[in-house]
Amino acid sequence: VEPTGSETQVVARIGTQDIIAIFRDRRRVEPGDKVHLRPRAASAHLFDKDTGKRI
């Protein structure tokens, strides 16, 4: 969990995959908390694991 001014970055694990979620407002999230996410597909940035290129 990293507050960065107007955003909060949260590294989360879904199964065995780590993701980074960015909240546009302050959130009270502590390490180990369960976070329910409902991502906006149009706002998602996905990258190929092998090449690092955006999908």
PyMOL Python script that loads the backbone (N, CA, C, O; Angstrom):
from pymol import cmd

cmd.read_pdbstr("""\
ATOM      1  N   VAL A   1       0.862  -1.173   0.000  1.00  0.00           N
ATOM      2  CA  VAL A   1       0.000   0.000   0.000  1.00  0.00           C
ATOM      3  C   VAL A   1       0.900   1.225   0.000  1.00  0.00           C
ATOM      4  O   VAL A   1       1.767   1.371   0.861  1.00  0.00           O
ATOM      5  N   GLU A   2       0.681   2.121  -0.994  1.00  0.00           N
ATOM      6  CA  GLU A   2       1.503   3.321  -1.074  1.00  0.00           C
ATOM      7  C   GLU A   2       0.652   4.536  -1.439  1.00  0.00           C
ATOM      8  O   GLU A   2       0.233   4.682  -2.587  1.00  0.00           O
ATOM      9  N   PRO A   3       0.398   5.413  -0.457  1.00  0.00           N
ATOM     10  CA  PRO A   3      -0.289   6.662  -0.774  1.00  0.00           C
ATOM     11  C   PRO A   3       0.665   7.555  -1.577  1.00  0.00           C
ATOM     12  O   PRO A   3       1.817   7.735  -1.183  1.00  0.00           O
ATOM     13  N   THR A   4       0.204   8.105  -2.679  1.00  0.00           N
ATOM     14  CA  THR A   4       1.062   8.945  -3.524  1.00  0.00           C
ATOM     15  C   THR A   4       0.373  10.278  -3.798  1.00  0.00           C
ATOM     16  O   THR A   4       0.192  10.660  -4.954  1.00  0.00           O
ATOM     17  N   GLY A   5       0.000  10.963  -2.769  1.00  0.00           N
ATOM     18  CA  GLY A   5      -0.697  12.233  -2.950  1.00  0.00           C
ATOM     19  C   GLY A   5      -2.174  12.015  -3.181  1.00  0.00           C
ATOM     20  O   GLY A   5      -2.905  11.647  -2.261  1.00  0.00           O
ATOM     21  N   SER A   6      -2.622  12.243  -4.417  1.00  0.00           N
ATOM     22  CA  SER A   6      -4.050  12.133  -4.709  1.00  0.00           C
ATOM     23  C   SER A   6      -4.490  10.712  -5.025  1.00  0.00           C
ATOM     24  O   SER A   6      -5.679  10.472  -5.234  1.00  0.00           O
ATOM     25  N   GLU A   7      -3.551   9.757  -5.065  1.00  0.00           N
ATOM     26  CA  GLU A   7      -3.873   8.361  -5.380  1.00  0.00           C
ATOM     27  C   GLU A   7      -3.342   7.438  -4.293  1.00  0.00           C
ATOM     28  O   GLU A   7      -2.511   7.823  -3.471  1.00  0.00           O
ATOM     29  N   THR A   8      -3.842   6.218  -4.315  1.00  0.00           N
ATOM     30  CA  THR A   8      -3.308   5.167  -3.462  1.00  0.00           C
ATOM     31  C   THR A   8      -3.016   3.965  -4.345  1.00  0.00           C
ATOM     32  O   THR A   8      -3.911   3.461  -5.023  1.00  0.00           O
ATOM     33  N   GLN A   9      -1.772   3.500  -4.343  1.00  0.00           N
ATOM     34  CA  GLN A   9      -1.398   2.306  -5.106  1.00  0.00           C
ATOM     35  C   GLN A   9      -1.427   1.108  -4.164  1.00  0.00           C
ATOM     36  O   GLN A   9      -0.888   1.152  -3.058  1.00  0.00           O
ATOM     37  N   VAL A  10      -2.069   0.036  -4.628  1.00  0.00           N
ATOM     38  CA  VAL A  10      -2.179  -1.178  -3.828  1.00  0.00           C
ATOM     39  C   VAL A  10      -1.682  -2.345  -4.671  1.00  0.00           C
ATOM     40  O   VAL A  10      -2.187  -2.586  -5.767  1.00  0.00           O
ATOM     41  N   VAL A  11      -0.695  -3.065  -4.159  1.00  0.00           N
ATOM     42  CA  VAL A  11      -0.251  -4.303  -4.803  1.00  0.00           C
ATOM     43  C   VAL A  11      -1.114  -5.407  -4.212  1.00  0.00           C
ATOM     44  O   VAL A  11      -1.125  -5.624  -3.001  1.00  0.00           O
ATOM     45  N   ALA A  12      -1.837  -6.104  -5.088  1.00  0.00           N
ATOM     46  CA  ALA A  12      -2.773  -7.146  -4.643  1.00  0.00           C
ATOM     47  C   ALA A  12      -2.440  -8.449  -5.347  1.00  0.00           C
ATOM     48  O   ALA A  12      -1.813  -8.451  -6.406  1.00  0.00           O
ATOM     49  N   ARG A  13      -2.854  -9.537  -4.764  1.00  0.00           N
ATOM     50  CA  ARG A  13      -2.641 -10.851  -5.358  1.00  0.00           C
ATOM     51  C   ARG A  13      -3.989 -11.459  -5.682  1.00  0.00           C
ATOM     52  O   ARG A  13      -4.873 -11.545  -4.830  1.00  0.00           O
ATOM     53  N   ILE A  14      -4.131 -11.883  -6.940  1.00  0.00           N
ATOM     54  CA  ILE A  14      -5.310 -12.625  -7.383  1.00  0.00           C
ATOM     55  C   ILE A  14      -4.812 -14.019  -7.743  1.00  0.00           C
ATOM     56  O   ILE A  14      -4.144 -14.203  -8.760  1.00  0.00           O
ATOM     57  N   GLY A  15      -5.138 -14.997  -6.909  1.00  0.00           N
ATOM     58  CA  GLY A  15      -4.577 -16.339  -7.091  1.00  0.00           C
ATOM     59  C   GLY A  15      -3.079 -16.275  -6.863  1.00  0.00           C
ATOM     60  O   GLY A  15      -2.632 -15.977  -5.756  1.00  0.00           O
ATOM     61  N   THR A  16      -2.297 -16.553  -7.901  1.00  0.00           N
ATOM     62  CA  THR A  16      -0.836 -16.476  -7.797  1.00  0.00           C
ATOM     63  C   THR A  16      -0.283 -15.260  -8.532  1.00  0.00           C
ATOM     64  O   THR A  16       0.932 -15.076  -8.600  1.00  0.00           O
ATOM     65  N   GLN A  17      -1.176 -14.423  -9.087  1.00  0.00           N
ATOM     66  CA  GLN A  17      -0.756 -13.273  -9.898  1.00  0.00           C
ATOM     67  C   GLN A  17      -0.822 -11.984  -9.086  1.00  0.00           C
ATOM     68  O   GLN A  17      -1.861 -11.676  -8.502  1.00  0.00           O
ATOM     69  N   ASP A  18       0.271 -11.230  -9.043  1.00  0.00           N
ATOM     70  CA  ASP A  18       0.263  -9.920  -8.401  1.00  0.00           C
ATOM     71  C   ASP A  18      -0.204  -8.868  -9.401  1.00  0.00           C
ATOM     72  O   ASP A  18       0.153  -8.913 -10.578  1.00  0.00           O
ATOM     73  N   ILE A  19      -0.999  -7.929  -8.925  1.00  0.00           N
ATOM     74  CA  ILE A  19      -1.444  -6.803  -9.745  1.00  0.00           C
ATOM     75  C   ILE A  19      -1.219  -5.520  -8.954  1.00  0.00           C
ATOM     76  O   ILE A  19      -1.035  -5.555  -7.737  1.00  0.00           O
ATOM     77  N   ILE A  20      -1.234  -4.401  -9.645  1.00  0.00           N
ATOM     78  CA  ILE A  20      -1.190  -3.099  -8.993  1.00  0.00           C
ATOM     79  C   ILE A  20      -2.495  -2.394  -9.310  1.00  0.00           C
ATOM     80  O   ILE A  20      -2.847  -2.210 -10.476  1.00  0.00           O
ATOM     81  N   ALA A  21      -3.208  -2.003  -8.271  1.00  0.00           N
ATOM     82  CA  ALA A  21      -4.454  -1.261  -8.426  1.00  0.00           C
ATOM     83  C   ALA A  21      -4.204   0.165  -7.961  1.00  0.00           C
ATOM     84  O   ALA A  21      -3.576   0.392  -6.927  1.00  0.00           O
ATOM     85  N   ILE A  22      -4.699   1.119  -8.734  1.00  0.00           N
ATOM     86  CA  ILE A  22      -4.555   2.527  -8.369  1.00  0.00           C
ATOM     87  C   ILE A  22      -5.934   3.092  -8.087  1.00  0.00           C
ATOM     88  O   ILE A  22      -6.825   3.063  -8.935  1.00  0.00           O
ATOM     89  N   PHE A  23      -6.087   3.607  -6.875  1.00  0.00           N
ATOM     90  CA  PHE A  23      -7.328   4.242  -6.468  1.00  0.00           C
ATOM     91  C   PHE A  23      -7.130   5.748  -6.581  1.00  0.00           C
ATOM     92  O   PHE A  23      -6.117   6.273  -6.119  1.00  0.00           O
ATOM     93  N   ARG A  24      -8.064   6.437  -7.179  1.00  0.00           N
ATOM     94  CA  ARG A  24      -7.942   7.873  -7.420  1.00  0.00           C
ATOM     95  C   ARG A  24      -8.270   8.704  -6.180  1.00  0.00           C
ATOM     96  O   ARG A  24      -8.283   9.933  -6.235  1.00  0.00           O
ATOM     97  N   ASP A  25      -8.530   8.038  -5.082  1.00  0.00           N
ATOM     98  CA  ASP A  25      -8.770   8.740  -3.831  1.00  0.00           C
ATOM     99  C   ASP A  25      -8.070   7.972  -2.712  1.00  0.00           C
ATOM    100  O   ASP A  25      -7.587   6.859  -2.920  1.00  0.00           O
ATOM    101  N   ARG A  26      -8.020   8.562  -1.549  1.00  0.00           N
ATOM    102  CA  ARG A  26      -7.374   7.911  -0.406  1.00  0.00           C
ATOM    103  C   ARG A  26      -8.217   6.729   0.062  1.00  0.00           C
ATOM    104  O   ARG A  26      -9.438   6.833   0.184  1.00  0.00           O
ATOM    105  N   ARG A  27      -7.563   5.624   0.318  1.00  0.00           N
ATOM    106  CA  ARG A  27      -8.229   4.422   0.841  1.00  0.00           C
ATOM    107  C   ARG A  27      -7.482   3.956   2.068  1.00  0.00           C
ATOM    108  O   ARG A  27      -6.255   4.026   2.125  1.00  0.00           O
ATOM    109  N   ARG A  28      -8.215   3.487   3.034  1.00  0.00           N
ATOM    110  CA  ARG A  28      -7.597   2.899   4.226  1.00  0.00           C
ATOM    111  C   ARG A  28      -7.461   1.407   3.983  1.00  0.00           C
ATOM    112  O   ARG A  28      -8.392   0.642   4.234  1.00  0.00           O
ATOM    113  N   VAL A  29      -6.317   1.002   3.500  1.00  0.00           N
ATOM    114  CA  VAL A  29      -6.033  -0.401   3.211  1.00  0.00           C
ATOM    115  C   VAL A  29      -4.740  -0.749   3.917  1.00  0.00           C
ATOM    116  O   VAL A  29      -3.750  -0.026   3.809  1.00  0.00           O
ATOM    117  N   GLU A  30      -4.749  -1.840   4.627  1.00  0.00           N
ATOM    118  CA  GLU A  30      -3.568  -2.306   5.347  1.00  0.00           C
ATOM    119  C   GLU A  30      -3.063  -3.588   4.704  1.00  0.00           C
ATOM    120  O   GLU A  30      -3.858  -4.347   4.149  1.00  0.00           O
ATOM    121  N   PRO A  31      -1.756  -3.849   4.765  1.00  0.00           N
ATOM    122  CA  PRO A  31      -1.245  -5.126   4.253  1.00  0.00           C
ATOM    123  C   PRO A  31      -1.998  -6.300   4.869  1.00  0.00           C
ATOM    124  O   PRO A  31      -2.195  -6.357   6.083  1.00  0.00           O
ATOM    125  N   GLY A  32      -2.414  -7.233   4.019  1.00  0.00           N
ATOM    126  CA  GLY A  32      -3.166  -8.401   4.465  1.00  0.00           C
ATOM    127  C   GLY A  32      -4.669  -8.244   4.353  1.00  0.00           C
ATOM    128  O   GLY A  32      -5.400  -9.231   4.443  1.00  0.00           O
ATOM    129  N   ASP A  33      -5.152  -7.008   4.155  1.00  0.00           N
ATOM    130  CA  ASP A  33      -6.589  -6.786   3.981  1.00  0.00           C
ATOM    131  C   ASP A  33      -7.069  -7.406   2.677  1.00  0.00           C
ATOM    132  O   ASP A  33      -6.325  -7.460   1.698  1.00  0.00           O
ATOM    133  N   LYS A  34      -8.308  -7.872   2.665  1.00  0.00           N
ATOM    134  CA  LYS A  34      -8.941  -8.308   1.421  1.00  0.00           C
ATOM    135  C   LYS A  34      -9.574  -7.081   0.771  1.00  0.00           C
ATOM    136  O   LYS A  34     -10.255  -6.296   1.431  1.00  0.00           O
ATOM    137  N   VAL A  35      -9.342  -6.927  -0.529  1.00  0.00           N
ATOM    138  CA  VAL A  35      -9.864  -5.790  -1.262  1.00  0.00           C
ATOM    139  C   VAL A  35     -10.729  -6.326  -2.396  1.00  0.00           C
ATOM    140  O   VAL A  35     -10.287  -7.170  -3.176  1.00  0.00           O
ATOM    141  N   HIS A  36     -11.941  -5.845  -2.485  1.00  0.00           N
ATOM    142  CA  HIS A  36     -12.834  -6.257  -3.562  1.00  0.00           C
ATOM    143  C   HIS A  36     -12.673  -5.262  -4.706  1.00  0.00           C
ATOM    144  O   HIS A  36     -12.908  -4.065  -4.542  1.00  0.00           O
ATOM    145  N   LEU A  37     -12.271  -5.772  -5.865  1.00  0.00           N
ATOM    146  CA  LEU A  37     -12.008  -4.918  -7.014  1.00  0.00           C
ATOM    147  C   LEU A  37     -13.041  -5.165  -8.102  1.00  0.00           C
ATOM    148  O   LEU A  37     -13.476  -6.294  -8.329  1.00  0.00           O
ATOM    149  N   ARG A  38     -13.417  -4.096  -8.761  1.00  0.00           N
ATOM    150  CA  ARG A  38     -14.278  -4.179  -9.931  1.00  0.00           C
ATOM    151  C   ARG A  38     -13.648  -3.255 -10.975  1.00  0.00           C
ATOM    152  O   ARG A  38     -14.041  -2.096 -11.106  1.00  0.00           O
ATOM    153  N   PRO A  39     -12.664  -3.779 -11.717  1.00  0.00           N
ATOM    154  CA  PRO A  39     -11.915  -2.915 -12.635  1.00  0.00           C
ATOM    155  C   PRO A  39     -12.756  -2.425 -13.802  1.00  0.00           C
ATOM    156  O   PRO A  39     -13.693  -3.094 -14.237  1.00  0.00           O
ATOM    157  N   ARG A  40     -12.411  -1.264 -14.293  1.00  0.00           N
ATOM    158  CA  ARG A  40     -13.010  -0.716 -15.511  1.00  0.00           C
ATOM    159  C   ARG A  40     -12.147  -1.191 -16.673  1.00  0.00           C
ATOM    160  O   ARG A  40     -10.973  -0.831 -16.762  1.00  0.00           O
ATOM    161  N   ALA A  41     -12.710  -1.983 -17.546  1.00  0.00           N
ATOM    162  CA  ALA A  41     -11.938  -2.562 -18.660  1.00  0.00           C
ATOM    163  C   ALA A  41     -11.271  -1.482 -19.500  1.00  0.00           C
ATOM    164  O   ALA A  41     -10.141  -1.666 -19.952  1.00  0.00           O
ATOM    165  N   ALA A  42     -11.941  -0.374 -19.713  1.00  0.00           N
ATOM    166  CA  ALA A  42     -11.381   0.694 -20.537  1.00  0.00           C
ATOM    167  C   ALA A  42     -10.183   1.376 -19.875  1.00  0.00           C
ATOM    168  O   ALA A  42      -9.393   2.035 -20.551  1.00  0.00           O
ATOM    169  N   SER A  43     -10.046   1.223 -18.567  1.00  0.00           N
ATOM    170  CA  SER A  43      -8.953   1.868 -17.844  1.00  0.00           C
ATOM    171  C   SER A  43      -7.807   0.912 -17.514  1.00  0.00           C
ATOM    172  O   SER A  43      -6.792   1.335 -16.960  1.00  0.00           O
ATOM    173  N   ALA A  44      -7.955  -0.356 -17.843  1.00  0.00           N
ATOM    174  CA  ALA A  44      -6.936  -1.351 -17.499  1.00  0.00           C
ATOM    175  C   ALA A  44      -5.739  -1.243 -18.449  1.00  0.00           C
ATOM    176  O   ALA A  44      -5.895  -0.992 -19.644  1.00  0.00           O
ATOM    177  N   HIS A  45      -4.555  -1.436 -17.895  1.00  0.00           N
ATOM    178  CA  HIS A  45      -3.326  -1.486 -18.676  1.00  0.00           C
ATOM    179  C   HIS A  45      -2.735  -2.881 -18.476  1.00  0.00           C
ATOM    180  O   HIS A  45      -2.322  -3.233 -17.371  1.00  0.00           O
ATOM    181  N   LEU A  46      -2.698  -3.665 -19.539  1.00  0.00           N
ATOM    182  CA  LEU A  46      -2.207  -5.034 -19.467  1.00  0.00           C
ATOM    183  C   LEU A  46      -0.919  -5.149 -20.269  1.00  0.00           C
ATOM    184  O   LEU A  46      -0.780  -4.543 -21.331  1.00  0.00           O
ATOM    185  N   PHE A  47       0.029  -5.943 -19.745  1.00  0.00           N
ATOM    186  CA  PHE A  47       1.325  -6.098 -20.387  1.00  0.00           C
ATOM    187  C   PHE A  47       1.658  -7.569 -20.550  1.00  0.00           C
ATOM    188  O   PHE A  47       1.336  -8.389 -19.690  1.00  0.00           O
ATOM    189  N   ASP A  48       2.305  -7.895 -21.655  1.00  0.00           N
ATOM    190  CA  ASP A  48       2.768  -9.251 -21.907  1.00  0.00           C
ATOM    191  C   ASP A  48       3.903  -9.567 -20.939  1.00  0.00           C
ATOM    192  O   ASP A  48       4.861  -8.801 -20.834  1.00  0.00           O
ATOM    193  N   LYS A  49       3.804 -10.670 -20.246  1.00  0.00           N
ATOM    194  CA  LYS A  49       4.786 -11.060 -19.237  1.00  0.00           C
ATOM    195  C   LYS A  49       6.174 -11.242 -19.839  1.00  0.00           C
ATOM    196  O   LYS A  49       7.168 -10.861 -19.220  1.00  0.00           O
ATOM    197  N   ASP A  50       6.257 -11.815 -21.028  1.00  0.00           N
ATOM    198  CA  ASP A  50       7.554 -12.117 -21.635  1.00  0.00           C
ATOM    199  C   ASP A  50       8.218 -10.925 -22.308  1.00  0.00           C
ATOM    200  O   ASP A  50       9.434 -10.760 -22.214  1.00  0.00           O
ATOM    201  N   THR A  51       7.434 -10.093 -22.985  1.00  0.00           N
ATOM    202  CA  THR A  51       8.014  -8.993 -23.740  1.00  0.00           C
ATOM    203  C   THR A  51       7.926  -7.649 -23.024  1.00  0.00           C
ATOM    204  O   THR A  51       8.689  -6.730 -23.323  1.00  0.00           O
ATOM    205  N   GLY A  52       6.992  -7.537 -22.076  1.00  0.00           N
ATOM    206  CA  GLY A  52       6.779  -6.269 -21.400  1.00  0.00           C
ATOM    207  C   GLY A  52       5.968  -5.289 -22.217  1.00  0.00           C
ATOM    208  O   GLY A  52       5.712  -4.172 -21.766  1.00  0.00           O
ATOM    209  N   LYS A  53       5.552  -5.689 -23.427  1.00  0.00           N
ATOM    210  CA  LYS A  53       4.779  -4.805 -24.283  1.00  0.00           C
ATOM    211  C   LYS A  53       3.326  -4.766 -23.832  1.00  0.00           C
ATOM    212  O   LYS A  53       2.788  -5.750 -23.324  1.00  0.00           O
ATOM    213  N   ARG A  54       2.698  -3.599 -24.031  1.00  0.00           N
ATOM    214  CA  ARG A  54       1.296  -3.431 -23.671  1.00  0.00           C
ATOM    215  C   ARG A  54       0.422  -4.279 -24.605  1.00  0.00           C
ATOM    216  O   ARG A  54       0.648  -4.326 -25.815  1.00  0.00           O
ATOM    217  N   ILE A  55      -0.562  -4.936 -24.029  1.00  0.00           N
ATOM    218  CA  ILE A  55      -1.490  -5.765 -24.806  1.00  0.00           C
ATOM    219  C   ILE A  55      -2.652  -4.911 -25.247  1.00  0.00           C
ATOM    220  O   ILE A  55      -3.560  -5.403 -25.918  1.00  0.00           O
TER     221      ILE A  55
END
""", "prot")
cmd.dss("prot")
cmd.show_as("cartoon", "prot")
cmd.util.cbc("prot")
cmd.orient("prot")
